Amino acid sequence: MPFSDDVLAQSRQRLESELVEIEKELAELGAEADGSIQVSLDEGFADAAQATSERAKVLSFVEGLIKHLHDVQSALGRVDRGSYGRCERCGKEIGPERLEAVPTARLCISCAQKKR
């Protein structure tokens, strides 16, 4: 049974809000949605090892945000194409509880468990 227009509209709104938040976080960290990163740390770091460690943490966080950004953009594309909420592997409907917990889900619970 396909999702109602109300459910799809709510999902779209939630995903678009998430997209805005991710883009805001990336901008605050000096990163762009295209993956380019201009991360700079305060010159006040006492030693180079600490600065390198902090930079690695920031870069790892940025990479995670960019991956999540792509997941959200992909989910919005599925909403546009009318395939949002359908498992990409088996074609069955992804449960509303799963989509509530993971709005970017591509797989139903059963297929996601098989993937592990």
C-alpha positions in Angstrom: 0.0 0.0 0.0 1.6 3.3 -1.1 2.1 6.1 1.4 -0.5 8.8 1.5 0.2 12.3 0.2 0.2 13.6 3.8 2.9 11.0 4.9 5.0 11.8 1.9 4.7 15.6 2.5 5.7 15.1 6.1 8.7 12.9 5.1 9.7 15.5 2.5 9.5 18.3 5.1 11.5 16.3 7.6 14.2 15.4 5.0 14.4 19.0 3.8 14.9 20.2 7.4 17.6 17.7 7.9 19.3 18.8 4.7 19.3 22.4 5.9 20.8 21.4 9.3 23.5 19.3 7.6 24.5 22.1 5.3 24.6 24.5 8.2 26.9 22.2 10.2 29.1 21.8 7.2 29.4 25.5 6.7 30.2 26.0 10.4 33.1 23.5 9.9 34.4 25.1 6.7 33.2 22.4 4.4 31.1 22.4 1.3 28.4 20.0 0.3 30.5 19.0 -2.7 33.2 17.6 -0.4 35.7 20.4 -0.5 37.0 21.2 2.9 38.6 24.4 4.2 39.2 23.3 7.8 41.5 25.5 9.9 42.2 25.2 13.6 43.1 27.9 16.0 46.8 28.8 15.9 46.7 28.5 19.7 47.3 24.8 19.7 50.3 24.1 21.8 51.8 21.3 19.7 51.5 20.0 16.2 50.5 16.5 17.3 47.4 17.8 19.0 46.6 20.0 16.1 46.9 17.1 13.7 44.7 14.9 15.9 42.0 17.6 16.1 42.1 18.1 12.4 41.7 14.4 11.8 38.6 14.4 14.1 37.1 17.3 12.3 37.7 15.8 8.9 36.2 12.5 9.9 33.1 14.3 11.2 32.8 16.3 8.0 33.1 13.1 5.9 30.2 11.6 8.0 28.1 14.7 7.5 28.7 14.6 3.7 27.7 10.9 3.5 24.6 11.7 5.5 23.9 14.7 3.2 24.1 12.4 0.2 21.7 9.9 1.9 19.2 12.7 2.5 19.5 14.0 -1.0 18.9 10.4 -2.3 15.9 10.0 -0.1 14.4 13.2 -1.4 15.0 11.9 -5.0 13.1 8.8 -4.1 10.2 10.9 -2.8 10.2 12.8 -6.1 10.2 9.6 -8.1 7.5 8.0 -6.0 9.7 5.2 -4.8 10.3 6.5 -1.2 9.4 3.8 1.4 10.0 0.9 -0.9 12.9 -1.5 -0.3 15.5 -1.3 -3.0 16.3 -5.0 -2.7 12.9 -6.8 -2.4 10.5 -4.0 -3.4 8.3 -4.4 -0.3 7.2 -1.4 1.7 9.5 -0.2 4.4 7.6 -0.1 7.7 6.6 3.4 8.8 8.4 2.8 12.2 11.7 2.2 10.4 11.2 5.3 8.2 10.4 7.3 11.4 13.6 6.1 13.0 15.7 6.2 9.8 14.1 8.5 7.2 16.9 7.8 4.7 16.4 4.0 4.9 16.8 2.2 1.5 16.1 -1.3 2.8 13.3 -2.9 4.8 14.3 -4.4 8.2 14.5 -7.9 6.8 16.9 -6.9 3.9 18.9 -4.7 6.2 19.5 -7.6 8.6 20.6 -9.9 5.7 23.1 -7.3 4.6 25.0 -7.5 7.9 
